[in-house]
Amino acid sequence: MKFNPCISGLCTEDGTHCKGCGRSHKEIAETKALVMNIVNFAKKQGYENTDEFAKFINKNIAKKLQELSESQ
């Protein structure tokens, strides 16, 4: 499955899937919760360099996903 981000102004809340991005409303809600958990963690830590923190998280997620795909 390919990830499709929400498209501003085209997202819908009726039915089980968004008509703009095609993702399920459950997936969208879970993604928002994940992002908010990371945001709240950074805020709790008092990070001033949030761009560096976001880059670090992005790099590590990509690395872990690559490692998982190579081990399968």
C-alpha positions in Angstrom: 0.0 0.0 0.0 1.3 3.5 -0.8 0.9 6.3 1.6 -1.2 9.3 0.4 -1.1 12.4 2.4 -4.3 14.4 3.0 -4.9 17.1 0.4 -6.0 20.3 2.0 -9.6 21.2 1.1 -10.4 17.8 -0.5 -10.6 15.7 2.7 -14.0 14.3 3.6 -15.3 12.8 6.9 -18.2 10.8 5.6 -18.1 7.1 4.9 -15.1 4.9 5.9 -12.5 6.6 3.7 -11.5 10.1 2.8 -12.4 10.9 -0.7 -9.4 13.3 -1.0 -6.5 11.0 0.0 -8.3 7.6 0.0 -7.0 6.6 3.5 -9.4 5.2 6.1 -10.6 7.6 8.7 -9.1 5.3 11.3 -5.7 5.4 9.7 -5.9 9.3 9.5 -6.8 9.4 13.2 -4.0 7.0 14.2 -1.5 9.0 12.2 -2.6 12.3 13.8 -2.2 10.6 17.2 1.3 9.4 16.4 2.3 12.9 15.3 0.8 14.5 18.4 2.7 12.0 20.6 6.0 13.1 19.0 5.1 16.7 19.3 4.1 16.3 23.0 7.4 14.5 23.6 9.5 17.3 22.0 7.5 19.9 24.0 7.9 17.9 27.3 11.7 17.8 26.7 11.8 21.5 26.0 13.6 21.1 22.7 14.5 24.4 21.1 15.8 22.8 17.9 12.6 21.1 16.8 13.7 21.0 13.1 16.8 18.8 14.1 14.6 16.6 16.3 12.1 16.1 13.4 15.0 15.3 11.0 16.4 12.8 13.5 13.0 11.1 13.9 12.5 11.0 10.1 16.0 9.5 9.5 15.5 6.8 12.2 12.1 5.8 11.0 13.4 5.4 7.4 16.4 3.4 8.7 14.3 1.1 10.8 11.8 0.5 7.9 14.7 -0.3 5.5 16.2 -2.7 8.0 12.9 -4.5 8.4 12.4 -4.8 4.6 15.9 -6.2 4.2 15.3 -8.8 6.9 12.1 -10.2 5.3 
